[in-house]
């Protein structure tokens, strides 16, 4: 098959995947016609929210076995299936917004919003050469300048800002000192605050910014402890980030004399699932929640890795529904469903109205 036909075939599959997402997620909430009802959904951030922006040459999300649950093959999501963006869009009763990279091919879908999130990125530049959050917001500003959207039109929009810790993994990879970590966390939250203020000033009505999940409980950390317990030091740093974020959001709401910004409490949603106290009511009792479904055969490899001969260098669990984590960082579709169903997540989402 020549390159042009291959690209067309891939695009057709991607379009079918987008159209069928809505059948997979929960129904939108039924609300009074007299309250604010969002019509557009914009997404900024990283792999916890990306639905297909990363380049195929850079991201594992375009490799098997990603996407095996939905849509049945790799389609750019960092999971076996649906991710946070899909569930929140379903809650809002809005079609999952298209990835920014497909804005020209799927211009008819722009009326529902755009997903600007790129896996591996952060508030600042990371080791992944994709647009950081400042640039992602620039993209929305350019769409406004091009009259794709109007500031008045954005008054019926909401935004998700996903921050899943890539700035911190980059800090560690660049040999940042332990002593300097608190100051770096403060700088991340400060820049995030600037970003939130920009999104609000552009006209977005409601903005949900995710709390940082317990990074010390991700399989990339618990692997050193046989997937049995979390890294307390990492989670202490997470708590500092979240405390500063709460202060920042409260201050922004005071400055704007509004309740436009709020925190999506992913942190406590994760702990609800991990503790299994309430999770049995909303999700399966996962096998060891810290152990991922898909993992590299050694530290040199990761989920989706193959050698120079195309031989798989990862192991895959028999049933992704039995696992909370898909790979060493990201939840499975079942994991996202469990998080979405927690009281912490649901209480946060109610603030979108």
C-alpha positions in Angstrom: 0.0 0.0 0.0 1.5 3.4 -0.9 2.0 6.1 1.6 -0.9 8.2 0.5 -3.4 5.3 0.7 -1.9 4.2 4.1 -2.5 7.7 5.5 -6.0 7.8 4.2 -6.8 4.4 5.7 -5.4 5.4 9.0 -7.5 8.7 8.9 -10.7 6.7 8.2 -10.0 4.4 11.1 -9.3 7.4 13.4 -12.6 9.0 12.3 -14.6 5.9 13.0 -12.9 5.6 16.4 -13.9 9.2 17.2 -17.5 8.6 16.2 -17.9 5.5 18.2 -16.4 6.9 21.5 -19.8 8.3 22.5 -21.3 4.8 22.6 -18.6 3.7 25.1 -18.9 6.4 27.7 -21.5 7.2 30.3 -24.5 9.3 29.4 -24.3 13.0 29.9 -25.9 14.4 33.1 -29.5 15.5 32.8 -29.6 19.0 34.2 -32.2 21.8 34.5 -32.5 23.9 31.3 -32.1 27.0 33.5 -28.5 26.3 34.6 -25.3 26.7 32.6 -24.9 23.9 30.1 -21.5 23.5 28.4 -21.4 23.2 24.7 -17.6 23.0 24.1 -14.9 21.2 25.9 -11.2 22.1 25.7 -8.4 20.0 27.1 -4.8 20.9 27.9 -2.0 18.8 29.4 -0.5 15.4 29.1 -1.0 11.7 28.6 -3.7 11.4 31.2 -5.9 13.4 28.8 -4.3 13.0 25.3 -6.5 11.3 22.8 -4.2 11.2 19.8 -2.0 14.3 19.5 1.5 12.8 19.8 3.4 11.9 16.7 3.4 8.2 15.9 7.3 8.2 15.8 7.5 9.4 19.4 4.7 7.8 21.4 4.0 4.3 22.6 0.3 5.2 22.4 0.5 4.4 18.7 1.9 0.9 19.2 0.3 -2.4 20.1 -1.1 -3.4 22.5 -2.3 0.2 23.3 -6.0 0.6 22.3 -6.8 -3.1 22.4 -10.0 -2.6 24.5 -11.1 0.5 22.6 -11.1 1.1 19.7 -9.4 -2.3 19.1 -6.0 -1.1 17.9 -3.6 1.8 18.7 -5.3 5.2 18.3 -3.2 7.6 20.4 -4.5 7.1 23.9 -2.1 6.0 26.6 -4.2 3.1 27.8 -5.9 0.0 26.5 -9.0 2.1 25.9 -10.8 5.3 27.1 -9.1 7.9 29.2 -10.2 10.8 31.5 -11.1 13.1 28.6 -13.7 10.6 27.3 -15.4 10.1 30.6 -15.6 13.8 31.3 -17.0 14.5 27.8 -19.6 11.8 28.4 -20.5 13.4 31.7 -21.0 16.8 30.0 -23.0 15.2 27.2 -20.5 16.5 24.6 -18.7 14.5 22.0 -15.1 13.8 22.9 -13.1 16.8 21.5 -10.9 16.0 18.5 -7.1 16.1 18.9 -5.6 19.4 17.7 -3.6 17.6 15.1 -6.8 16.5 13.3 -8.5 19.9 13.4 -8.3 20.4 9.6 -9.4 16.9 8.6 -12.3 17.0 11.1 -13.3 20.6 11.0 -16.9 19.7 11.5 -16.1 18.5 15.0 -14.5 21.8 16.1 -17.9 22.9 17.4 -17.5 20.5 20.4 -14.0 21.8 21.3 -10.5 20.7 20.9 -8.0 18.5 22.8 -4.7 20.2 22.9 -3.1 17.7 25.4 0.2 16.0 24.3 1.5 12.9 26.2 4.8 13.4 28.0 4.5 17.2 28.2 4.4 19.5 31.2 3.9 23.0 32.4 7.6 23.5 31.3 9.5 21.8 28.5 10.2 18.1 29.3 12.2 15.4 27.6 9.4 14.9 25.1 9.7 17.3 22.1 6.1 18.2 22.0 4.2 21.5 22.8 4.3 22.4 26.5 1.2 23.9 28.2 2.0 27.5 27.3 2.2 26.5 23.6 -1.0 24.5 23.9 -2.8 27.6 25.1 -1.2 29.5 22.3 -3.0 27.1 19.9 -6.4 28.1 21.3 -5.5 31.7 21.1 -4.6 31.3 17.5 -7.9 29.6 16.8 -9.6 32.7 18.3 -7.5 34.9 16.1 -8.5 32.9 13.1 -12.2 33.3 14.1 -12.6 29.5 14.5 -14.0 30.5 17.9 -15.2 33.7 19.4 -14.7 35.0 22.9 -18.4 35.1 23.3 -18.7 31.5 22.1 -16.1 30.4 24.7 -18.6 31.5 27.4 -20.4 28.2 26.9 -17.1 26.2 27.2 -15.3 24.3 29.9 -11.7 23.2 30.1 -9.8 20.4 31.7 -6.1 21.1 32.6 -4.3 17.8 33.3 -1.0 17.9 35.2 0.3 14.4 35.8 3.9 15.0 36.9 6.0 15.1 33.8 7.7 18.2 35.0 8.9 16.3 38.1 10.1 13.2 36.2 12.1 15.6 34.0 13.5 17.3 37.0 14.8 14.0 38.3 16.1 12.9 34.9 18.1 16.1 34.7 19.7 15.4 38.1 17.8 18.0 40.0 18.7 18.0 43.7 16.5 16.7 46.5 17.0 20.0 48.3 15.8 22.0 45.3 12.6 20.0 44.8 10.3 22.1 47.0 11.4 25.3 45.1 10.9 23.6 41.8 7.4 22.5 42.8 6.6 26.1 43.7 7.8 27.2 40.3 5.6 24.6 38.5 2.5 25.7 40.4 3.4 29.3 39.8 3.6 28.7 36.0 0.5 26.6 36.1 -1.3 29.5 37.8 -0.2 31.8 34.9 -1.6 29.3 32.5 -5.0 29.0 34.3 -5.3 32.8 34.4 -4.7 32.9 30.6 -7.3 30.3 29.9 -9.8 32.1 32.0 -9.0 35.5 30.3 -9.6 33.9 26.9 -13.2 33.4 28.0 -13.5 29.8 29.1 -16.4 29.6 31.6 -15.3 26.8 33.9 -11.8 25.3 34.3 -11.0 22.1 36.1 -7.4 21.6 37.0 -6.4 18.1 38.1 -4.8 17.6 41.5 -1.5 15.5 41.2 -2.1 11.8 41.6 0.0 9.9 44.2 3.1 9.5 42.1 4.7 7.3 44.6 2.0 4.7 44.0 2.6 4.5 40.2 4.0 1.1 39.1 7.2 2.9 38.0 7.8 3.6 41.7 6.2 0.5 43.3 8.1 -1.9 41.1 11.2 -1.4 43.4 9.0 -2.7 46.2 7.6 -5.6 44.3 4.4 -3.6 43.6 3.4 -3.9 47.3 3.6 -0.4 48.7 4.0 3.2 47.7 7.0 5.5 47.9 6.2 7.8 50.8 8.9 10.4 49.9 7.4 10.9 46.4 3.9 11.2 47.9 5.1 13.9 50.4 6.2 16.0 47.4 2.9 15.4 45.8 1.1 16.7 48.9 3.2 19.9 48.7 2.2 20.4 45.0 -1.5 19.9 45.8 -1.4 22.2 48.8 0.1 25.0 46.7 -2.4 24.3 43.9 -5.4 24.7 46.3 -4.0 28.0 47.5 -3.4 29.1 43.9 -6.9 28.2 42.7 -8.5 29.9 45.7 -6.5 33.1 45.1 -7.4 33.1 41.4 -11.1 32.8 42.2 -10.8 35.7 44.6 -8.9 37.8 42.0 -11.6 37.1 39.4 -14.5 37.3 41.9 -15.8 34.0 40.6 -15.9 30.3 41.1 -14.7 29.6 37.6 -11.7 27.5 38.6 -11.8 24.3 40.7 -9.7 21.2 41.4 -10.5 17.8 39.9 -9.7 15.6 42.9 -7.8 12.8 41.2 -5.6 12.4 44.2 -8.3 11.2 46.5 -10.0 9.3 43.7 -6.8 7.2 43.3 -6.7 6.6 47.1 -10.3 5.5 47.1 -9.5 2.8 44.6 -6.2 1.8 46.2 -7.8 1.5 49.7 -10.7 -0.6 48.3 -13.0 0.7 51.0 -15.6 2.1 48.7 -14.2 0.8 45.4 -16.2 -2.4 45.5 -19.3 -0.3 45.1 -18.1 1.4 41.9 -15.5 -0.9 40.4 -14.2 -4.4 40.4 -11.8 -5.3 43.2 -8.7 -5.1 41.2 -6.0 -7.6 41.7 -3.0 -6.0 43.3 -3.8 -2.4 42.2 -0.1 -1.4 41.9 0.8 -4.1 39.4 0.3 -3.1 35.7 -1.2 -5.1 33.0 1.5 -4.4 30.4 5.2 -4.1 31.3 8.6 -4.5 29.6 10.4 -7.8 30.1 13.3 -5.8 31.6 14.2 -2.3 32.7 15.4 -1.6 29.1 11.9 -2.1 27.7 8.4 -0.9 28.3 4.9 -1.7 27.2 4.8 -1.8 23.4 8.5 -2.4 23.0 9.8 -4.7 20.2 13.4 -5.5 19.3 15.1 -5.0 15.9 13.5 -8.2 14.7 10.0 -7.1 15.7 9.9 -9.5 18.6 7.7 -8.3 21.6 9.7 -7.3 24.6 6.7 -6.8 26.9 4.3 -9.1 28.8 0.5 -8.6 28.8 -2.0 -9.7 31.4 -4.9 -11.9 30.2 -7.6 -9.5 31.2 -7.0 -5.7 31.3 -10.3 -5.3 33.2 -8.7 -7.0 36.2 -6.0 -4.4 36.4 -6.1 -0.8 37.6 -2.9 0.2 35.8 -2.3 -0.4 32.1 1.4 0.3 32.1 3.9 1.8 34.6 2.1 5.2 34.6 -1.4 5.1 33.1 -4.6 3.5 34.3 -6.5 1.0 32.2 -9.9 1.9 30.8 -11.4 0.0 33.7 -9.1 2.0 36.0 -10.4 5.3 34.6 -13.9 4.1 35.0 -13.2 3.3 38.6 -11.7 6.7 39.2 -14.6 8.5 37.4 -17.1 6.6 39.6 -15.5 7.6 42.9 -17.2 10.3 45.2 -14.1 12.5 44.9 -14.2 12.6 41.1 -18.0 12.9 40.9 -18.1 15.7 43.5 -15.5 17.6 41.5 -17.4 17.3 38.2 -20.5 18.8 39.7 -18.6 22.1 39.8 -18.7 22.2 36.0 -22.3 23.3 36.0 
